Structures are given as structure tokens and as C-alpha cells.
């Protein structure tokens, strides 16, 4: 069941500026059967930052076909993360709905790949 989390302690503007959130277009979404929770492997075009890989636990709300061509917001400076046999290079962002499913964060209108969240 959905339970809103408590707000975190404030951070400085300087700390926030260190988080690099960019828009990218999902080029490919494939099943990720080795993941502990149902997920897809994603290939994302981040424009000048290049093509990056990620995984996302969004199988309840999105099909592979619906994801292709969709723009999403990605944190690009967290470093690589090993997820089973897969290496994720960016974090795709989203929100939990009332049932705990992830709803992807995305721009309201199409913007150039690699655009930075301001």
C-alpha cells in the first residue's frame, strides 16, 4: 500500500547543483529475467552524453513497445551500478503510485536529448 515518505533534511543549493538530471529517449527495452524484481533493460539516448544503459522496474505499467521512443529523466552522475549480470550507467527516475508501481518521470513536451533539468 502507498505510504508517503517523510521529507528529508534540507540540502544546500550547491549540493542540489551537483545532481546531473538529463532527458533521454529510450531506444530499446528488453526483458531482464535475471533481476530479482520484474524489470526491463533499457538503452537510452542522452544526446551529447551518448547512449547509456539502465534497468527499470516498470513492467506493471509499461510494455517494452510503449517504452521505445519515450523520453525519461535520468540521473547521470551516480556512477555505474552492478545489477546482477547487468551494469546500469544511469538512474531512470519515477514516482510510486498508490499500488507501489513506478510511474516514469518525463518532460511534458519533447526536448532535445541530453537537456539538463534546471
GIMO-V45709 format. One record per pair of residues at least 6 apart in sequence whose ideal C-beta (glycine too) atoms are under 7 Angstrom apart, sorted by the first residue. I is the first residue (numbers start at 1). J is the second residue. Records with the same first field share a line. If there is no record, write none. Layout:
# GIMO-V45709
I: J ; J
This chain:
# GIMO-V45709
2: 96 ; 97 ; 98 ; 100
19: 75
20: 75 ; 76 ; 77 ; 116
21: 73 ; 74 ; 75 ; 116 ; 117
22: 46 ; 49 ; 74 ; 76 ; 114 ; 115 ; 116
23: 71 ; 73 ; 107 ; 111 ; 113 ; 115
24: 44 ; 45 ; 46 ; 71 ; 72 ; 74 ; 113
25: 44 ; 45 ; 69 ; 71 ; 113
26: 42 ; 44 ; 67 ; 68 ; 69 ; 70 ; 72
27: 43 ; 44 ; 45 ; 68
28: 42 ; 43 ; 68
29: 40 ; 42 ; 64 ; 67 ; 68
30: 40 ; 41 ; 64
31: 40
32: 39 ; 40 ; 41 ; 55 ; 86
34: 84 ; 85
35: 55 ; 83 ; 84
37: 57
38: 57 ; 59
39: 55 ; 56 ; 57 ; 59
40: 55 ; 56 ; 58 ; 59 ; 64 ; 67
41: 53 ; 55 ; 86
42: 53 ; 54 ; 55 ; 56 ; 92
43: 51 ; 53
44: 52 ; 54 ; 74 ; 90
45: 51 ; 113
46: 52 ; 74 ; 76 ; 113 ; 114
47: 112 ; 113 ; 114
48: 114
49: 76 ; 114
52: 89 ; 90
53: 87 ; 88 ; 89
54: 74 ; 88 ; 89 ; 90 ; 91 ; 92
55: 83 ; 86 ; 88
56: 92 ; 102
57: 102
58: 94 ; 102 ; 104
60: 101
61: 101 ; 103
70: 106
71: 106 ; 107 ; 110
72: 92 ; 104 ; 105 ; 106
73: 93 ; 105 ; 106 ; 117
74: 90 ; 91 ; 92 ; 93
75: 90 ; 91 ; 93
76: 90
78: 91
80: 87 ; 88 ; 89
81: 88
92: 104
93: 105
94: 102 ; 103 ; 104 ; 105
95: 103 ; 105
96: 102
97: 103
